[in-house]
Amino acid sequence: MDKAEFKKYLAYLRSSVEILCRDYGKIGGIWFDGMWSNTGADWEEDAMYGMIRKYQPDAMIINNTGMDAEGALGHPELDSVTFERGKPARPDFEKYGRYMAMETCQIFGKAWGYAPQILELKSVPEILKEMIFCRRYKANYLLNVGPKPDGSLDTYEKGCFERIGEWMKYNASAVRDVTYVEANVDKEDDFLVRDDASGCYYLFVYRADQREEISFDFPQPVKRMYYTDGQEKVEHRRHKGRLYVKASPNSRNIDMVVRVIKIVV
């Protein structure tokens, strides 16, 4: 597309977004994707974002930076950094100059749309691990689903969401409105967060059934400690400012992949 045609396209795009912003009530956010396909072009972001702010001053504006620019800062009006099919990093708000939301975009298999002949799909443990890692840093986890021509979901993908829902029944409070705590947990996949509302902590343990003990920095006295999936009490000991938690194997009929320990102080 030559420059003249591209400018016409941008004008058409802005007018389309303006209709949405002007005529459809309050909008929570607008998400753009595709600038990474033409990085040398002038996308006239000032005009687009200025128009959005005129009608929707509180809307989040997100523009996906693509797989080659994970976590890159974009235009000053953007409210989030993106990690296309990657892992979010611990946010550096000093570098950003302000609070920035974060998100990761992922797919079930190797395509963004409905692709029934792609059989290599993510498993429930893979999806769960990705989702939990995102929440470690309060990042949004965007998992693409390609609906079938009739609008329904593929049986496998629907089943995966139902399994994730089972995990969330026990652990929803551990992944919402929590703050990551640097605790030097001895395994890379494990981490600690704090629920600022209640003051309790949650320790995420990946494959607890394959472990004997988990240790982490925790100088505060503990009143109670238990697994969220069964209220099972957790044995622990303290040594020089660190807690050593005895891992508990799953029962024969239970495997939560990632178990969560609630710590009440």
C-alpha positions in Angstrom: 0.0 0.0 0.0 1.5 3.4 -1.0 1.6 6.4 1.4 -1.5 8.1 -0.1 -3.6 4.9 0.2 -2.3 4.3 3.7 -3.4 7.7 4.8 -6.9 7.1 3.4 -6.9 3.8 5.3 -5.9 5.6 8.6 -8.7 8.2 8.1 -11.2 5.4 7.6 -9.9 3.5 10.6 -10.2 6.6 12.8 -13.7 7.4 11.6 -14.7 3.8 12.4 -13.3 3.9 15.9 -14.9 7.3 16.4 -18.3 5.8 15.8 -17.6 3.2 18.5 -16.4 5.8 21.0 -19.1 8.4 20.3 -22.2 6.3 19.9 -21.9 3.2 22.1 -21.7 4.5 25.6 -18.9 4.0 28.0 -16.1 1.8 26.7 -13.6 0.1 29.1 -10.8 -0.3 26.6 -9.7 -0.4 23.0 -7.1 -2.9 21.8 -5.1 -2.4 18.6 -3.0 -5.0 16.8 -0.9 -4.8 13.6 1.5 -1.8 13.8 4.3 -4.4 14.1 3.6 -5.4 10.5 4.6 -1.9 9.2 7.0 -0.4 11.8 8.4 2.2 9.4 5.0 3.8 8.7 3.5 6.8 10.4 0.3 5.4 12.0 -0.8 8.9 13.2 -1.2 7.7 16.7 -1.6 11.2 18.1 -4.7 11.7 16.1 -6.2 8.3 17.0 -5.5 8.4 20.7 -6.5 12.0 21.0 -9.9 11.2 19.4 -10.4 8.3 21.8 -9.6 10.4 24.8 -12.0 13.1 23.6 -15.0 10.6 23.8 -13.7 8.0 26.3 -11.2 9.7 28.7 -11.2 6.7 31.0 -10.8 3.9 28.5 -7.7 1.8 28.4 -5.7 2.1 25.2 -3.6 -0.9 24.3 -1.5 -1.4 21.1 0.2 -4.8 20.7 3.9 -4.4 20.1 4.4 -7.8 18.6 6.8 -10.7 19.3 9.9 -8.7 18.5 9.2 -6.0 21.0 7.9 -7.6 24.1 7.4 -5.2 27.0 8.4 -2.2 24.8 7.1 1.2 25.7 5.0 2.8 23.0 3.1 6.1 22.7 2.6 8.0 26.0 -1.2 7.6 25.8 -0.9 3.8 25.9 -2.0 2.2 29.2 -0.4 -1.2 28.9 2.8 -3.0 27.7 2.3 -6.3 25.9 4.2 -9.6 25.7 3.1 -11.3 22.6 3.3 -15.1 23.2 6.0 -14.4 25.9 6.4 -14.1 29.6 5.7 -10.8 31.4 8.7 -9.4 33.3 8.6 -7.8 36.6 7.4 -4.2 35.9 9.9 -1.3 36.2 7.6 1.6 36.9 10.5 4.0 37.2 11.5 3.2 33.6 7.9 3.6 32.5 7.4 6.8 34.5 4.0 5.7 35.7 1.9 2.7 36.4 1.5 0.5 33.3 -0.8 -2.5 33.0 0.7 -5.6 31.3 -0.7 -8.5 29.2 0.4 -11.6 27.5 -1.4 -13.0 24.4 -1.2 -16.7 23.9 -2.8 -19.3 21.6 -4.0 -22.9 22.1 -2.0 -24.3 19.2 -0.2 -22.8 16.3 -3.0 -20.7 14.8 -5.1 -17.7 16.0 -8.3 -18.9 14.3 -10.3 -22.1 14.1 -8.0 -24.8 12.8 -9.4 -28.3 13.2 -6.4 -30.0 11.5 -4.0 -28.6 14.1 -3.7 -31.4 16.7 -0.8 -30.1 18.7 -2.6 -28.1 21.4 -1.7 -26.9 24.8 -2.6 -29.0 27.8 -4.4 -27.8 30.9 -1.1 -27.8 32.9 0.6 -25.6 30.3 -2.3 -23.1 30.3 -2.5 -23.1 34.0 1.2 -22.5 34.4 1.1 -19.6 31.9 -1.9 -18.0 33.5 -0.4 -18.2 37.0 3.0 -16.8 35.8 1.1 -13.8 34.4 -0.8 -13.1 37.6 2.6 -13.3 39.4 3.1 -9.7 38.1 -0.6 -8.7 37.8 -0.5 -9.2 34.0 -3.6 -10.0 32.1 -3.6 -13.4 30.4 -5.3 -13.3 26.9 -5.8 -16.8 25.6 -7.1 -17.0 22.0 -9.9 -19.3 21.1 -11.0 -19.9 17.5 -14.8 -20.6 17.5 -16.2 -23.0 15.0 -18.2 -21.7 12.0 -21.5 -22.0 14.1 -20.0 -20.0 16.9 -19.5 -22.8 19.4 -16.2 -23.8 21.0 -14.1 -26.8 20.1 -14.8 -29.6 22.6 -11.2 -29.9 23.6 -10.8 -26.1 24.3 -14.1 -26.0 26.2 -12.9 -28.9 28.3 -9.7 -27.1 29.1 -11.5 -24.0 30.3 -13.8 -26.2 32.5 -10.7 -27.8 34.1 -9.1 -24.3 34.7 -12.5 -23.4 36.3 -12.2 -26.3 38.7 -8.7 -25.0 39.8 -10.2 -21.4 40.1 -12.9 -22.6 42.5 -10.2 -23.1 45.1 -7.8 -20.4 44.2 -9.6 -17.4 42.7 -8.7 -15.2 45.7 -5.0 -16.1 45.2 -4.8 -14.7 41.7 -7.0 -11.6 42.0 -5.9 -8.3 43.6 -2.7 -9.7 45.0 0.9 -8.3 45.0 4.0 -10.2 44.3 6.4 -10.5 47.3 10.2 -11.0 46.7 10.8 -14.0 49.0 13.7 -15.9 47.4 11.6 -19.0 47.0 14.0 -21.9 46.3 12.4 -23.0 43.0 12.0 -20.7 40.0 8.4 -21.6 39.3 7.3 -21.1 42.9 6.4 -17.6 44.3 4.7 -15.7 47.0 2.0 -13.1 46.8 0.1 -11.0 49.4 -3.6 -10.2 49.5 -3.5 -6.5 50.5 -7.2 -6.6 51.6 -6.9 -9.5 54.1 -3.2 -9.3 54.8 -2.7 -13.1 54.2 -0.2 -14.6 51.8 -0.4 -17.3 49.2 2.5 -19.5 48.2 2.3 -21.1 44.7 4.0 -24.5 44.5 4.5 -26.1 41.1 4.4 -29.9 41.3 4.3 -30.1 45.1 3.8 -33.9 44.8 7.4 -34.1 43.4 9.0 -32.1 46.3 9.9 -32.8 49.8 10.3 -29.3 51.1 9.9 -25.7 49.9 11.8 -22.8 51.6 11.4 -19.0 51.3 12.1 -15.8 53.2 9.3 -15.1 55.7 10.3 -13.4 59.0 6.7 -12.9 60.2 5.1 -15.3 62.7 2.5 -17.6 61.2 -0.8 -18.3 62.8 -2.1 -20.9 60.3 -1.0 -22.5 57.0 -3.0 -24.8 54.8 -3.6 -25.9 51.2 -6.5 -24.1 49.6 -7.7 -27.1 47.7 -8.6 -29.1 50.8 -7.9 -27.1 53.9 -5.1 -29.6 54.6 -2.8 -28.2 57.3 0.8 -27.6 56.2 3.7 -28.6 58.4 6.5 -26.1 58.6 9.5 -25.0 60.5 11.6 -21.8 60.8 15.3 -21.2 60.5 17.1 -17.9 60.4 14.2 -15.9 58.8 13.2 -18.6 56.4 10.2 -20.9 56.4 10.7 -24.5 55.4 7.4 -26.0 54.3 6.9 -29.7 54.0 5.4 -30.6 50.6 2.4 -32.8 50.6 1.7 -35.3 47.8 -1.6 -35.3 46.0 -4.0 -38.1 46.7 -4.5 -40.8 44.1 -7.5 -39.0 42.5 -6.3 -35.4 42.8 -3.6 -33.6 40.9 -3.9 -29.8 40.9 -0.5 -29.3 39.1 0.0 -26.0 41.0 -1.0 -26.1 44.6 -1.6 -23.0 46.7 -0.8 -22.6 50.3 -2.6 -19.9 52.3 -0.6 -18.3 55.1 -2.4 -16.5 57.8 -0.3 -14.1 59.9 
